[in-house]
Amino acid sequence: MTTVAVLADVHGVLPALEAVLAEPDVQTADRIVLAGDIASGPQPVETLDVLTALGDRVVWVRGNADRELVEMARGQFDQQPPDAVSPWAAEQLRADQVELLAGLPTTVTVGDVLFCHATPRDDEEMVLVDSPISRWAEVFSGLPDEVRTVVCGHTHMPFARQVDRRLVVNAGSVGMPYGAPGPSWALLTADGVQLRRAPLDAAEAADRIVSESTYPGRAEWVAEYLLHTYSDTEALEAFRPRAEA
């Protein structure tokens, strides 16, 4: 089996991305899979440029935030923005970057592993680590039997669990991790899955974003998402009504 480093929910946080890309096991991985929500954040242009420069080793999967950026950039988003940074980020993207995000697949299968953002059938469907087996079975009802592992992101909380003979892996979030501080990512090898966190000086990263980004709300953004970490309990409580809907 090839080794795969999975980076989900980078959210345009360049210092966090650079910290993960510097990890030795990411540098030597055969593939780097981006499991969606790549650019929506304080450094969208720079983040996409760094990732595209990595070339064919990168496998791209589109998340709901990437889809929304494309719709905003094209003037096709007719809902309330999900956050304050997304409309700003959409305005920053170059035309080639909009086209890149627009053309990304929502799922990619490598061998017997399916990579997606939220679930294989929906880019913003909410399923949690403690969702009942019946809920997971419903979400996976259309999957081919050959898919033995599903790797996702979306909820920003890493986990690995069995669901009716399938392994489900959430790689967590590079740019906006919940549960514990530090960019989270996952490594898939022939020996199984490892959930990892990269070292990051949060204060230094926050200073970089404040000095390098032009997002007007960058100071408030780093205070909420870099200098503070939502606990898994807080995040699960916030997400549970959507997971049970």
DRENFIVEX-190325 format. One record per residue (C-alpha): residue number from 0; residue in three letters; x negated, y, z negated. Coordinates in nm, 2 decimals. Last residue first. Example, Ala and Ser with C-alpha at 12.3 -4.5 7.8 and 13.67 -1.06 7.14 Angstrom:
<rs>
R:k:r:u:v:w
R:1:SER:-1.37:-0.11:-0.71;
R:0:ALA:-1.23:-0.45:-0.78;
</rs>
This chain:
<rs>
R:k:r:u:v:w
R:244:ALA:3.15:1.64:-1.18;
R:243:GLU:2.94:1.44:-1.43;
R:242:ALA:2.60:1.55:-1.30;
R:241:ARG:2.72:1.91:-1.28;
R:240:PRO:2.84:1.91:-1.64;
R:239:ARG:2.51:1.74:-1.75;
R:238:PHE:2.28:2.00:-1.59;
R:237:ALA:2.27:2.26:-1.88;
R:236:GLU:2.26:1.99:-2.15;
R:235:LEU:1.99:1.80:-1.97;
R:234:ALA:1.78:2.12:-1.93;
R:233:GLU:1.80:2.21:-2.30;
R:232:THR:1.72:1.86:-2.41;
R:231:ASP:1.43:1.83:-2.16;
R:230:SER:1.29:2.15:-2.32;
R:229:TYR:1.27:2.47:-2.12;
R:228:THR:0.91:2.59:-2.09;
R:227:HIS:0.81:2.95:-2.15;
R:226:LEU:0.50:3.14:-2.02;
R:225:LEU:0.54:3.00:-1.67;
R:224:TYR:0.92:2.99:-1.61;
R:223:GLU:1.08:3.26:-1.81;
R:222:ALA:0.80:3.51:-1.87;
R:221:VAL:0.67:3.44:-1.51;
R:220:TRP:1.01:3.54:-1.37;
R:219:GLU:1.04:3.85:-1.59;
R:218:ALA:0.71:3.98:-1.47;
R:217:ARG:0.78:3.88:-1.11;
R:216:GLY:1.11:4.07:-1.08;
R:215:PRO:1.00:4.31:-0.80;
R:214:TYR:0.85:4.02:-0.60;
R:213:THR:0.52:4.17:-0.46;
R:212:SER:0.31:3.87:-0.57;
R:211:GLU:-0.07:3.90:-0.63;
R:210:SER:-0.10:4.09:-0.96;
R:209:VAL:0.20:3.94:-1.14;
R:208:ILE:0.14:3.60:-0.99;
R:207:ARG:-0.22:3.60:-1.10;
R:206:ASP:-0.14:3.72:-1.45;
R:205:ALA:0.12:3.44:-1.49;
R:204:ALA:-0.14:3.18:-1.37;
R:203:GLU:-0.39:3.31:-1.63;
R:202:ALA:-0.13:3.29:-1.90;
R:201:ALA:-0.02:2.95:-1.80;
R:200:ASP:-0.37:2.80:-1.79;
R:199:LEU:-0.29:2.49:-1.59;
R:198:PRO:-0.39:2.12:-1.64;
R:197:ALA:-0.21:1.89:-1.40;
R:196:ARG:0.07:1.66:-1.53;
R:195:ARG:0.11:1.30:-1.42;
R:194:LEU:0.38:1.04:-1.39;
R:193:GLN:0.23:0.71:-1.27;
R:192:VAL:0.40:0.47:-1.04;
R:191:GLY:0.32:0.11:-0.95;
R:190:ASP:0.00:-0.09:-0.91;
R:189:ALA:-0.01:-0.06:-0.53;
R:188:THR:-0.01:0.31:-0.58;
R:187:LEU:0.24:0.59:-0.63;
R:186:LEU:0.13:0.91:-0.80;
R:185:ALA:0.38:1.15:-0.94;
R:184:TRP:0.37:1.53:-1.01;
R:183:SER:0.42:1.76:-1.30;
R:182:PRO:0.28:2.11:-1.33;
R:181:GLY:0.21:2.20:-1.70;
R:180:PRO:0.44:2.25:-2.00;
R:179:ALA:0.68:1.98:-2.12;
R:178:GLY:1.05:1.91:-2.07;
R:177:TYR:1.11:2.13:-1.77;
R:176:PRO:0.85:2.21:-1.50;
R:175:MET:0.90:2.52:-1.28;
R:174:GLY:0.62:2.52:-1.02;
R:173:VAL:0.51:2.16:-0.98;
R:172:SER:0.83:2.00:-1.08;
R:171:GLY:0.94:1.65:-1.19;
R:170:ALA:0.83:1.36:-0.98;
R:169:ASN:1.16:1.17:-1.04;
R:168:VAL:1.12:0.80:-0.98;
R:167:VAL:1.40:0.55:-0.93;
R:166:LEU:1.30:0.18:-0.91;
R:165:ARG:1.55:-0.05:-0.76;
R:164:ARG:1.66:-0.38:-0.91;
R:163:ASP:2.00:-0.25:-1.03;
R:162:VAL:1.86:0.09:-1.14;
R:161:GLN:1.52:0.08:-1.30;
R:160:ARG:1.37:0.40:-1.45;
R:159:ALA:1.09:0.65:-1.39;
R:158:PHE:1.11:1.01:-1.52;
R:157:PRO:0.99:1.36:-1.45;
R:156:MET:1.22:1.66:-1.52;
R:155:HIS:1.25:1.94:-1.26;
R:154:THR:1.61:1.84:-1.18;
R:153:HIS:1.56:1.86:-0.80;
R:152:GLY:1.29:1.58:-0.76;
R:151:CYS:1.32:1.25:-0.58;
R:150:VAL:1.16:0.91:-0.52;
R:149:VAL:1.37:0.61:-0.44;
R:148:THR:1.21:0.26:-0.46;
R:147:ARG:1.33:-0.07:-0.32;
R:146:VAL:1.47:0.04:0.01;
R:145:GLU:1.50:-0.28:0.21;
R:144:ASP:1.86:-0.33:0.09;
R:143:PRO:1.96:-0.03:0.30;
R:142:LEU:2.11:0.26:0.11;
R:141:GLY:2.48:0.35:0.14;
R:140:SER:2.58:0.28:-0.22;
R:139:PHE:2.28:0.46:-0.37;
R:138:VAL:2.48:0.75:-0.52;
R:137:GLU:2.76:0.52:-0.63;
R:136:ALA:2.52:0.27:-0.79;
R:135:TRP:2.35:0.57:-0.97;
R:134:ARG:2.69:0.67:-1.12;
R:133:SER:2.77:0.31:-1.22;
R:132:ILE:2.43:0.28:-1.38;
R:131:PRO:2.51:0.56:-1.62;
R:130:SER:2.33:0.89:-1.60;
R:129:ASP:2.06:0.91:-1.86;
R:128:VAL:1.78:1.00:-1.62;
R:127:LEU:2.01:1.25:-1.45;
R:126:VAL:2.20:1.26:-1.12;
R:125:MET:2.28:1.60:-0.97;
R:124:GLU:2.36:1.63:-0.60;
R:123:GLU:2.18:1.92:-0.44;
R:122:ASP:2.02:1.77:-0.13;
R:121:ASP:2.29:1.51:-0.07;
R:120:ARG:2.29:1.15:0.06;
R:119:PRO:1.94:1.02:-0.05;
R:118:THR:1.97:1.21:-0.38;
R:117:ALA:1.81:1.53:-0.50;
R:116:HIS:1.50:1.59:-0.29;
R:115:CYS:1.44:1.28:-0.09;
R:114:PHE:1.17:1.01:-0.05;
R:113:LEU:1.26:0.65:0.03;
R:112:VAL:1.01:0.38:-0.04;
R:111:ASP:1.02:0.04:0.12;
R:110:GLY:0.76:0.13:0.39;
R:109:VAL:0.76:0.51:0.41;
R:108:THR:1.11:0.65:0.43;
R:107:VAL:1.17:1.02:0.47;
R:106:THR:1.49:1.20:0.37;
R:105:THR:1.63:1.55:0.41;
R:104:PRO:1.42:1.61:0.73;
R:103:LEU:1.24:1.94:0.79;
R:102:GLY:1.33:2.15:1.10;
R:101:ALA:1.47:2.45:0.92;
R:100:LEU:1.17:2.47:0.69;
R:99:LEU:0.93:2.50:0.98;
R:98:GLU:1.15:2.74:1.17;
R:97:VAL:1.17:2.97:0.88;
R:96:GLN:0.79:2.94:0.85;
R:95:ASP:0.74:3.03:1.21;
R:94:ALA:0.96:3.34:1.18;
R:93:ARG:0.75:3.46:0.89;
R:92:LEU:0.90:3.43:0.54;
R:91:GLN:0.91:3.74:0.32;
R:90:GLU:1.29:3.81:0.35;
R:89:ALA:1.37:3.46:0.24;
R:88:ALA:1.16:3.51:-0.07;
R:87:TRP:1.36:3.82:-0.17;
R:86:PRO:1.69:3.64:-0.12;
R:85:SER:1.56:3.35:-0.33;
R:84:VAL:1.41:3.54:-0.62;
R:83:ALA:1.73:3.66:-0.79;
R:82:ASP:1.89:3.32:-0.84;
R:81:PRO:2.15:3.09:-0.68;
R:80:PRO:2.26:3.36:-0.43;
R:79:GLN:2.64:3.41:-0.43;
R:78:GLN:2.76:3.26:-0.11;
R:77:ASP:2.77:3.36:0.26;
R:76:PHE:2.42:3.25:0.37;
R:75:GLN:2.40:3.27:0.75;
R:74:GLY:2.19:3.58:0.78;
R:73:ARG:1.91:3.39:0.94;
R:72:ALA:1.66:3.44:0.65;
R:71:MET:1.94:3.36:0.41;
R:70:GLU:2.03:3.04:0.58;
R:69:VAL:1.66:2.94:0.60;
R:68:LEU:1.61:3.02:0.24;
R:67:GLU:1.92:2.82:0.15;
R:66:ARG:1.79:2.51:0.32;
R:65:ASP:1.46:2.54:0.14;
R:64:ALA:1.65:2.58:-0.19;
R:63:ASN:1.85:2.26:-0.11;
R:62:GLY:1.54:2.06:-0.05;
R:61:ARG:1.36:1.97:0.27;
R:60:VAL:1.11:1.68:0.28;
R:59:TRP:0.76:1.73:0.42;
R:58:VAL:0.50:1.46:0.46;
R:57:VAL:0.14:1.60:0.42;
R:56:ARG:-0.16:1.41:0.55;
R:55:ASP:-0.09:1.56:0.89;
R:54:GLY:-0.24:1.90:0.82;
R:53:LEU:-0.35:2.04:0.48;
R:52:ALA:-0.33:2.39:0.63;
R:51:THR:0.05:2.36:0.63;
R:50:LEU:0.04:2.33:0.25;
R:49:VAL:-0.17:2.64:0.19;
R:48:ASP:0.03:2.85:0.44;
R:47:LEU:0.36:2.74:0.28;
R:46:THR:0.25:2.85:-0.06;
R:45:GLU:0.11:3.18:0.06;
R:44:VAL:0.44:3.27:0.23;
R:43:PRO:0.66:3.17:-0.06;
R:42:GLN:0.47:3.34:-0.35;
R:41:PRO:0.73:3.44:-0.61;
R:40:GLY:0.97:3.15:-0.56;
R:39:SER:1.17:2.96:-0.30;
R:38:ALA:0.89:2.79:-0.11;
R:37:ILE:0.89:2.41:-0.16;
R:36:ASP:1.23:2.31:-0.29;
R:35:GLY:1.18:1.96:-0.14;
R:34:ALA:1.00:1.64:-0.22;
R:33:LEU:0.66:1.73:-0.07;
R:32:VAL:0.48:1.40:0.00;
R:31:ILE:0.11:1.39:0.00;
R:30:ARG:-0.03:1.09:0.18;
R:29:ASP:-0.35:0.88:0.17;
R:28:ALA:-0.43:1.02:-0.18;
R:27:THR:-0.80:1.12:-0.23;
R:26:GLN:-0.73:1.49:-0.31;
R:25:VAL:-0.42:1.41:-0.51;
R:24:ASP:-0.61:1.15:-0.72;
R:23:PRO:-0.89:1.41:-0.78;
R:22:GLU:-0.64:1.68:-0.90;
R:21:ALA:-0.73:2.01:-0.72;
R:20:LEU:-0.40:1.99:-0.52;
R:19:VAL:-0.21:1.99:-0.86;
R:18:ALA:-0.39:2.30:-0.98;
R:17:GLU:-0.35:2.48:-0.64;
R:16:LEU:0.03:2.41:-0.65;
R:15:ALA:0.05:2.56:-1.00;
R:14:PRO:-0.14:2.87:-0.90;
R:13:LEU:0.07:2.91:-0.59;
R:12:VAL:0.42:2.90:-0.75;
R:11:GLY:0.64:2.91:-0.44;
R:10:HIS:0.91:2.68:-0.58;
R:9:VAL:0.68:2.38:-0.60;
R:8:ASP:0.99:2.17:-0.66;
R:7:ALA:0.84:1.82:-0.59;
R:6:LEU:0.49:1.70:-0.53;
R:5:VAL:0.45:1.33:-0.47;
R:4:ALA:0.10:1.19:-0.44;
R:3:VAL:0.11:0.87:-0.23;
R:2:THR:-0.15:0.59:-0.22;
R:1:THR:-0.12:0.35:0.07;
R:0:MET:0.00:0.00:0.00;
</rs>
